[in-house]
Structures are given as C-alpha cells and as structure tokens.
Amino acid sequence: MSAPLHTLCARAALVLFACCAAPAALAAASALIMPADSAGAAATPPYDPAVFGPSAAAEQEAARIVQAWQSEPVTLPWTSLALNRIVKHKGSPTRSARGLALTHVAMYDAWQLAPDALSRKVAVSTAASKVLAYWFPAEEHGFDRILAAVLKQSGITPQQAARGLAIGSEVARRALAHGEADGAARGWDGVRLQWYGEGRYYGPGAWTPTPPYFYYPPDEPFAPGWKTWMLENPSQLRPTPPAFGSERFVRDLQELVDIQKNLTPEQLRIARFWVDGSGSVTPPGHWNQIGQDLVRQYKLDDAATAKLFAMLNVALADTFIAVWDTKYHYWTARPVSMAKTVLGVELKPAILTPPFPSYVSGHAAFSGASARILGAVFPQEASRLDALALEAATSRMYGGIHYRHDNEDGLLLGRAVASIVLKKLN
C-alpha cells in the first residue's frame, strides 16, 4: 500500500508522488501548495520568463523540445536535455544520480498538480528549467531562456501560462529546498576540503590511491550522510564483503588477475561499452537512456512516463547513497593494489580504476536497481533488462577494477533498493 501523501511530503520536503494519494488528498495538497491568488488562469506569473532574452542556442533547444512533444511524453525531452548537460559538464555518476532525481521528482510533481494539458507542459518545463539551473549553475540563465523560447514557440500566451508557471515554480522551490538540505554541500568549506577520515579503516586490505594517477582524496566521502528518498537510512541494506585474506577473497582476486591476462576482444568490448566515464551520460544516465528507448518503443503515455522516471531516478539516487555508505564503511582496496600485495603480481586493468574504495560496485548496483524498476513497468522486457544489468556488473570485472563479490553483492543491493521503491511508490 502506498504511503500517505503527507508522509511523503514530510520525508522529501516535496509534494512527492502525489498520485499515491486519493483524489481528495491531492485536491487538498493542491490548495495548500497554490495560494489563492495564483490558482486562477488570470493570476500574475511568479516571474517574467522573458527577462533573460532568447539566444540562438536556446531557440534551437526549445525547437527540439516542442518538436519532441508531437510524438513523445511531455517530460521526455527535458530528460534528454538533462543527459546532454551531464555530458557537456562532465558530470560525475554520483552528482548525476542526485540531479536526475531532483529533476524528475520535480517534473512528476508538476505534472500531477497541473490541472490540464496546457498547464502541464508549462509546469513541467518550469520545474525542470529551475532545477536544471540549480544543478548546472554555470548555465543558470540559459535555462530561463530555453523556457521562454519554449513558451513562445508553443504559442502559449502569458495568461494561459500563468497557472503552469506558478505550479512549476512552487514545485521547483520545494525541490531546491530539498537539495539544499540533503547534505550534498558538505565537503568544502570555501577554503579547503573538510576532513573525511574519522573512524575509517586503515588495516590490511584498506583502500589506498591507485595508479596511474593516484587521485586523492577519494570521491564523495561524505555521501553516506546524504538524505535518502525512500530508504530509512543509508546503511539499512549494507552488505558484508568477504574478509581480507579469506578463501573467497583470494579466489576472486586470482580470478580477476587471470581474466586480465587472457582478456578476449569481446570482454574488452563489454568493459568499454559500460565504462560510462568522464564526458559520458554516466551509469545513471545510461539507464535513463535505456528507459527512454523503452518509452518510445512501447509508446508509454505522459503520466506513466513521468512516474517511471521519478521512480527510476529516486531508486538510482538512493542506490548511490547506499553504495557509498558501504564503500566508506569498509574502505576495501582495489584489485590493482591487492594483486601486488597478496599475489605478488602486477595487474594492469583494462580500464581506469576509479578513485574510491572497491566494495560494492556502483555500476552493478545502479544496474540492478534500474533493471528492476524498468522491468516492473515493462514486464515483457524484464529478463532482457536483468541480463543487461548482469553484463554491466560483469563488465567491471572484465575491466579489472572490481572483484566478482563486488559485482554480485552490488547487484543484490541495487535490486533491494528497487524493491523498496516499487513497494512504496508503484
């Protein structure tokens, strides 16, 4: 049974997943979120979208969005815009998972609260543009220009746009408040990196910076303290790795070394296909693209698409936090370090080792969660999606950067997160 609306509001500081409530509850929520003077069609827009004049780039982006609306659900072209910006700004997987969740929850809430098709387009676009501006501040005013161009090219008058602008702005305000309170700002005090090593493990098998670049400090060490969306706390699903030096640990390490010595062209292709490194859409974005393809293939409608991507990206965001909680609880060393320490051999991974602890695999967990969320909406594709998730997980072993137990336990962790999200929101 879905959680009551007021419970979700309290947890996420958003009108989160309003469709889970009864119609009367939704109407009451709408009355609360929308002040009386902004609920009517003649209300004054909360800001003038023409303040930041259009540019050629904004006009082109708006034309793509408006054109896409002829054949795609309303939210989908804004998903594409978010993925494009991840590539442009070389977003990290961690920050991308967070940003995609904020964006898609805001779009879904805007869709639910808007009363008609016209205001839904405006509300969704307003919410998305404002959250994207928060996520990519270097382009803050560029998203205002895109929104203004979308309204102009859609032929929507200011009077028609008023309700959607008000709803989208309020939803975005709440999404940004959630972002400001989720703990993701910790780590930089304006002068230097804050200390992150309190209570960390320094014993045998502990993580150390890895070749060839020896990046330091490790990525997002404060993420275990970020606010989750659906999990009660980041550690509630935390798995346990095999002990350093145990039979399973040594067996999995030797297996990885052997694979790297005898890597086949197909294994290398798989490792590179799923690498999703800097300058890509990242692993969360990759699964959003898979979701987009399925939406187009099966012609999912507007409402179902908005809900799907909200569920998918909330699951990805919570999976990331749970994975990073596990990584920074155990601080397990990467195979490239352990091959020399334990086996006395040099390991040359096929892909670059990421700069953070090994257990569990983020790729595996992201993939396990995504496949189960998408498979619940597209059951005819569930087996294929699980197979893709397994391939994505195994790709990290082919790449020489994760042990088998990292991948297997990561898949299980992601699936467990997806199960919780589906139970609460589907």
C-alpha positions as CSV (number, residue, x, y, z in Angstrom):
1,M,0.0,0.0,0.0
2,S,1.4,3.4,-0.9
3,A,2.4,5.8,1.8
4,P,0.0,8.6,2.6
5,L,0.8,11.9,0.8
6,H,1.5,13.9,3.9
7,T,4.1,11.3,5.0
8,L,6.0,11.5,1.7
9,C,5.8,15.3,1.9
10,A,7.4,15.3,5.3
11,R,10.1,13.0,4.2
12,A,11.1,14.6,1.0
13,A,10.0,18.2,1.5
14,L,8.2,17.9,-1.8
15,V,4.7,17.1,-3.0
16,L,6.3,13.8,-3.7
17,F,4.4,11.3,-5.9
18,A,1.0,12.9,-5.4
19,C,-0.7,10.2,-7.4
20,C,-0.2,7.8,-4.5
21,A,-2.9,9.8,-2.6
22,A,-6.6,9.7,-3.0
23,P,-8.1,12.4,-5.3
24,A,-9.5,14.3,-2.3
25,A,-6.0,14.3,-0.7
26,L,-4.5,15.6,-4.0
27,A,-7.0,18.4,-4.2
28,A,-6.2,19.4,-0.6
29,A,-2.5,19.3,-1.4
30,S,-3.1,21.5,-4.5
31,A,-4.9,24.0,-2.3
32,L,-2.0,24.1,0.1
33,I,0.7,24.4,-2.5
34,M,-1.1,27.0,-4.6
35,P,-2.0,30.3,-2.9
36,A,-5.5,31.6,-3.8
37,D,-4.2,34.5,-5.9
38,S,-2.2,32.1,-8.1
39,A,-4.7,29.4,-8.7
40,G,-6.7,31.1,-11.4
41,A,-5.8,31.4,-15.1
42,A,-5.6,35.2,-14.8
43,A,-3.1,35.1,-11.9
44,T,0.2,37.0,-12.3
45,P,3.1,34.8,-13.2
46,P,5.7,34.5,-10.4
47,Y,8.4,35.8,-12.7
48,D,8.8,37.1,-16.3
49,P,10.4,34.4,-18.4
50,A,11.4,37.0,-21.0
51,V,13.8,38.8,-18.6
52,F,16.7,36.8,-20.0
53,G,16.4,37.3,-23.7
54,P,16.5,34.3,-26.1
55,S,19.7,33.2,-27.8
56,A,20.2,31.1,-30.9
57,A,21.1,28.1,-28.7
58,A,18.0,28.5,-26.5
59,E,15.8,28.8,-29.6
60,Q,17.3,25.6,-31.0
61,E,16.9,23.7,-27.8
62,A,13.3,24.9,-27.4
63,A,12.5,23.9,-31.0
64,R,13.8,20.3,-30.2
65,I,11.6,20.2,-27.1
66,V,8.5,21.5,-28.9
67,Q,9.1,19.1,-31.8
68,A,9.5,16.2,-29.5
69,W,6.2,16.9,-27.9
70,Q,4.4,15.9,-31.1
71,S,5.4,12.3,-30.6
72,E,6.9,11.9,-27.1
73,P,5.6,12.3,-23.5
74,V,5.9,15.8,-22.1
75,T,8.8,15.1,-19.7
76,L,11.0,13.1,-22.1
77,P,12.7,15.9,-24.0
78,W,13.6,17.5,-20.7
79,T,15.2,14.2,-19.6
80,S,17.3,14.4,-22.9
81,L,18.3,17.9,-22.0
82,A,19.5,16.9,-18.6
83,L,21.5,14.0,-20.1
84,N,23.1,16.3,-22.6
85,R,24.2,18.7,-19.8
86,I,25.7,15.8,-17.9
87,V,27.9,15.1,-21.0
88,K,28.7,18.8,-21.6
89,H,29.7,19.5,-18.0
90,K,31.4,16.1,-17.4
91,G,29.1,15.3,-14.5
92,S,30.1,12.5,-12.1
93,P,27.9,9.5,-11.6
94,T,27.3,10.5,-8.0
95,R,26.1,14.0,-8.7
96,S,24.3,12.9,-11.8
97,A,22.2,10.4,-9.8
98,R,21.3,13.2,-7.3
99,G,20.5,15.8,-10.0
100,L,18.4,13.4,-12.1
101,A,16.3,12.5,-9.0
102,L,15.7,16.2,-8.1
103,T,14.8,17.0,-11.7
104,H,12.4,14.1,-12.3
105,V,10.7,14.3,-8.9
106,A,10.0,18.0,-9.7
107,M,8.7,17.2,-13.1
108,Y,6.4,14.4,-11.8
109,D,5.0,16.6,-9.1
110,A,4.4,19.4,-11.5
111,W,2.6,17.0,-13.8
112,Q,0.4,15.8,-11.0
113,L,-0.5,19.2,-9.7
114,A,-1.3,20.9,-13.1
115,P,-5.0,20.6,-13.9
116,D,-4.9,20.4,-17.8
117,A,-2.7,19.5,-20.7
118,L,-1.6,23.1,-21.4
119,S,-0.6,24.0,-17.9
120,R,1.1,20.6,-17.5
121,K,3.5,21.5,-20.4
122,V,4.3,24.8,-18.7
123,A,4.5,23.4,-15.2
124,V,6.8,20.6,-16.2
125,S,9.0,22.9,-18.2
126,T,9.2,25.5,-15.5
127,A,10.1,22.9,-12.8
128,A,12.7,21.3,-15.0
129,S,14.3,24.5,-16.1
130,K,14.6,25.8,-12.5
131,V,16.1,22.5,-11.1
132,L,18.5,22.3,-14.0
133,A,19.6,25.9,-13.3
134,Y,20.3,24.8,-9.7
135,W,22.1,21.7,-10.9
136,F,24.2,23.5,-13.6
137,P,24.7,27.0,-12.2
138,A,27.1,27.9,-15.0
139,E,24.1,27.9,-17.3
140,E,21.6,29.2,-14.9
141,H,20.1,31.9,-17.1
142,G,20.4,29.7,-20.1
143,F,17.6,27.5,-18.8
144,D,15.4,30.6,-18.3
145,R,16.0,31.4,-22.0
146,I,15.1,27.9,-23.0
147,L,11.8,28.1,-21.0
148,A,10.9,31.5,-22.5
149,A,11.6,30.1,-26.0
150,V,9.5,27.0,-25.4
151,L,6.5,29.1,-24.3
152,K,7.0,31.4,-27.4
153,Q,7.3,28.6,-29.9
154,S,4.4,26.7,-28.3
155,G,2.1,29.7,-28.9
156,I,1.2,29.9,-25.2
157,T,0.0,33.3,-24.1
158,P,1.1,34.8,-20.7
159,Q,-2.4,34.4,-19.4
160,Q,-2.5,30.7,-20.4
161,A,0.9,30.1,-18.9
162,A,0.2,31.7,-15.6
163,R,-1.1,28.6,-13.8
164,G,1.6,26.3,-15.1
165,L,4.3,28.9,-14.2
166,A,3.1,29.2,-10.7
167,I,2.8,25.5,-10.1
168,G,6.2,24.7,-11.7
169,S,7.9,27.5,-9.8
170,E,6.5,26.3,-6.4
171,V,7.4,22.7,-7.1
172,A,10.9,23.7,-8.1
173,R,11.2,25.8,-5.0
174,R,10.5,22.8,-2.9
175,A,12.8,20.6,-4.9
176,L,15.6,23.1,-4.4
177,A,14.9,23.3,-0.7
178,H,15.3,19.5,-0.6
179,G,18.6,19.8,-2.4
180,E,19.8,22.5,0.0
181,A,19.0,20.2,2.9
182,D,20.2,16.8,1.6
183,G,23.8,17.1,2.9
184,A,25.4,17.2,-0.5
185,A,27.1,20.5,0.1
186,R,29.3,19.1,2.8
187,G,33.0,18.6,1.9
188,W,34.2,22.1,1.0
189,D,34.1,25.0,3.5
190,G,35.1,27.6,0.9
191,V,38.8,27.4,1.8
192,R,39.8,23.7,1.9
193,L,38.4,20.2,1.9
194,Q,37.0,19.2,5.2
195,W,38.5,16.2,6.9
196,Y,36.7,13.0,5.9
197,G,38.7,10.2,7.6
198,E,37.1,10.0,11.0
199,G,36.9,6.4,12.1
200,R,38.0,5.0,8.7
201,Y,39.7,1.6,8.4
202,Y,43.4,1.6,7.9
203,G,44.3,-2.1,8.4
204,P,45.2,-4.8,6.0
205,G,43.3,-4.6,2.7
206,A,42.4,-1.0,3.2
207,W,42.0,1.3,0.2
208,T,44.9,3.4,-1.0
209,P,45.1,5.7,-4.0
210,T,45.5,3.7,-7.2
211,P,47.7,4.0,-10.3
212,P,48.3,5.6,-12.8
213,Y,47.2,8.9,-11.4
214,F,46.8,8.2,-7.7
215,Y,43.9,10.6,-7.3
216,Y,43.3,11.8,-3.8
217,P,41.1,12.5,-1.8
218,P,38.6,9.7,-2.8
219,D,35.4,10.7,-4.4
220,E,32.4,11.9,-2.3
221,P,33.4,10.6,1.1
222,F,30.5,12.5,2.8
223,A,27.8,10.8,0.6
224,P,26.9,8.2,3.3
225,G,25.4,11.2,5.2
226,W,23.2,12.4,2.4
227,K,19.5,12.3,2.8
228,T,17.8,9.3,1.1
229,W,14.5,9.4,-0.6
230,M,12.9,6.1,0.1
231,L,15.4,4.2,2.3
232,E,15.0,4.8,6.0
233,N,18.8,5.3,6.3
234,P,21.8,4.7,4.0
235,S,23.0,1.6,5.9
236,Q,19.8,-0.4,6.2
237,L,20.8,-2.7,3.3
238,R,24.5,-2.6,3.8
239,P,26.1,-6.0,2.7
240,T,29.3,-7.5,4.1
241,P,32.4,-8.2,2.0
242,P,34.5,-11.4,2.3
243,A,37.2,-10.9,4.9
244,F,40.6,-9.8,3.6
245,G,42.7,-12.9,3.0
246,S,39.7,-15.3,3.2
247,E,39.3,-18.1,0.7
248,R,36.7,-16.3,-1.3
249,F,38.6,-13.0,-1.3
250,V,41.8,-14.7,-2.7
251,R,39.8,-16.8,-5.2
252,D,38.0,-13.7,-6.6
253,L,41.3,-11.8,-6.7
254,Q,43.0,-14.6,-8.6
255,E,40.1,-14.9,-11.0
256,L,40.3,-11.2,-11.9
257,V,44.1,-11.4,-12.4
258,D,43.6,-14.4,-14.7
259,I,40.9,-12.6,-16.7
260,Q,43.1,-9.7,-17.3
261,K,45.9,-11.9,-18.5
262,N,43.6,-13.6,-21.0
263,L,41.1,-10.8,-21.8
264,T,39.2,-11.6,-25.0
265,P,38.1,-8.9,-27.5
266,E,34.5,-9.4,-26.6
267,Q,35.2,-9.0,-22.9
268,L,37.2,-5.8,-23.7
269,R,34.3,-4.5,-25.8
270,I,31.8,-5.1,-22.9
271,A,34.2,-3.4,-20.4
272,R,34.4,-0.3,-22.6
273,F,30.7,-0.2,-23.6
274,W,29.6,0.1,-20.0
275,V,32.5,2.2,-18.7
276,D,30.4,5.4,-18.9
277,G,33.4,7.5,-17.7
278,S,34.0,11.3,-17.7
279,G,32.3,13.0,-20.6
280,S,29.6,10.4,-20.9
281,V,26.0,10.3,-19.6
282,T,27.4,8.3,-16.7
283,P,25.9,5.0,-15.5
284,P,22.7,6.6,-14.1
285,G,22.3,8.4,-17.4
286,H,22.9,5.3,-19.4
287,W,20.0,3.6,-17.7
288,N,17.8,6.7,-18.3
289,Q,18.6,6.3,-22.0
290,I,17.6,2.7,-21.9
291,G,14.4,3.8,-20.2
292,Q,13.8,6.5,-22.9
293,D,14.2,3.8,-25.6
294,L,11.6,1.6,-23.9
295,V,9.1,4.5,-23.5
296,R,9.4,5.3,-27.2
297,Q,9.2,1.6,-28.2
298,Y,6.1,0.9,-26.2
299,K,4.5,4.4,-26.5
300,L,4.1,5.0,-22.8
301,D,1.8,7.9,-22.1
302,D,2.6,11.1,-20.3
303,A,1.6,10.2,-16.8
304,A,3.2,6.8,-16.8
305,T,6.4,8.2,-18.2
306,A,6.6,10.9,-15.6
307,K,6.1,8.4,-12.8
308,L,8.5,5.9,-14.3
309,F,11.4,8.3,-14.5
310,A,10.7,9.6,-11.0
311,M,10.8,6.1,-9.6
312,L,13.9,5.2,-11.6
313,N,15.9,8.2,-10.6
314,V,14.8,8.1,-6.9
315,A,16.0,4.5,-6.9
316,L,19.3,5.4,-8.5
317,A,19.9,8.2,-6.1
318,D,19.2,6.0,-3.1
319,T,21.3,3.2,-4.6
320,F,24.2,5.6,-4.9
321,I,24.0,6.7,-1.3
322,A,23.7,3.1,-0.1
323,V,26.7,2.1,-2.2
324,W,28.8,4.9,-0.9
325,D,27.8,4.1,2.6
326,T,29.1,0.6,2.0
327,K,32.3,1.8,0.4
328,Y,33.2,4.2,3.2
329,H,32.2,1.7,5.9
330,Y,34.7,-0.9,4.8
331,W,37.3,1.0,2.8
332,T,38.2,-2.0,0.7
333,A,41.2,-1.9,-1.5
334,R,41.0,-2.1,-5.3
335,P,42.3,-5.2,-7.2
336,V,45.2,-3.3,-8.7
337,S,46.5,-2.7,-5.1
338,M,45.7,-6.2,-3.8
339,A,47.2,-8.1,-6.7
340,K,50.7,-6.9,-5.8
341,T,50.2,-7.1,-2.0
342,V,48.5,-10.5,-1.9
343,L,49.6,-12.3,-5.0
344,G,52.9,-10.5,-5.8
345,V,51.9,-9.8,-9.4
346,E,51.5,-6.6,-11.4
347,L,47.9,-6.0,-12.5
348,K,47.2,-3.7,-15.5
349,P,43.4,-3.1,-15.6
350,A,41.9,-2.7,-19.0
351,I,40.1,0.5,-17.8
352,L,41.0,3.2,-15.3
353,T,40.4,2.4,-11.7
354,P,38.0,4.9,-10.1
355,P,39.4,6.9,-7.1
356,F,37.3,5.4,-4.2
357,P,37.0,2.1,-2.3
358,S,36.1,-1.1,-4.1
359,Y,33.2,-2.8,-2.3
360,V,30.5,-2.7,-3.6
361,S,30.4,-2.0,-7.3
362,G,28.4,1.1,-8.1
363,H,27.9,0.1,-11.7
364,A,26.4,-3.2,-10.6
365,A,24.1,-1.6,-8.0
366,F,22.9,1.1,-10.4
367,S,22.2,-1.6,-13.0
368,G,20.5,-4.0,-10.6
369,A,18.2,-1.2,-9.4
370,S,17.4,0.2,-12.9
371,A,16.7,-3.2,-14.4
372,R,14.1,-4.0,-11.7
373,I,12.4,-0.6,-11.9
374,L,12.2,-0.7,-15.7
375,G,11.2,-4.4,-15.7
376,A,8.3,-3.7,-13.4
377,V,6.9,-1.2,-15.9
378,F,7.9,-3.2,-18.9
379,P,7.5,-6.9,-17.7
380,Q,7.9,-8.2,-21.2
381,E,11.5,-6.8,-21.1
382,A,12.3,-7.9,-17.6
383,S,14.5,-10.8,-18.5
384,R,16.5,-8.9,-21.0
385,L,17.0,-6.0,-18.6
386,D,18.3,-8.3,-15.9
387,A,20.7,-9.8,-18.4
388,L,21.9,-6.2,-19.3
389,A,22.4,-5.5,-15.6
390,L,24.4,-8.6,-15.2
391,E,26.5,-7.7,-18.2
392,A,27.1,-4.2,-16.8
393,A,28.1,-5.7,-13.5
394,T,30.5,-8.2,-15.1
395,S,32.0,-5.5,-17.2
396,R,33.7,-4.1,-14.2
397,M,35.5,-7.5,-13.6
398,Y,36.4,-7.6,-17.3
399,G,37.8,-4.0,-16.8
400,G,40.0,-5.2,-13.9
401,I,38.6,-2.9,-11.3
402,H,36.1,-5.0,-9.3
403,Y,36.1,-8.4,-7.8
404,R,33.3,-10.8,-8.5
405,H,31.9,-10.3,-5.0
406,D,31.8,-6.6,-5.6
407,N,29.6,-7.1,-8.6
408,E,27.3,-9.9,-7.2
409,D,26.6,-8.1,-3.9
410,G,26.2,-4.8,-5.8
411,L,23.5,-6.3,-8.0
412,L,21.7,-7.6,-4.9
413,L,21.9,-4.2,-3.2
414,G,20.5,-2.3,-6.2
415,R,17.7,-4.8,-6.5
416,A,16.8,-4.5,-2.8
417,V,16.6,-0.7,-3.2
418,A,14.4,-1.1,-6.2
419,S,12.1,-3.4,-4.3
420,I,11.6,-0.8,-1.6
421,V,10.9,1.9,-4.1
422,L,8.4,-0.2,-6.0
423,K,6.7,-1.3,-2.8
424,K,6.2,2.3,-1.7
425,L,5.5,4.0,-5.0
426,N,4.2,1.7,-7.6
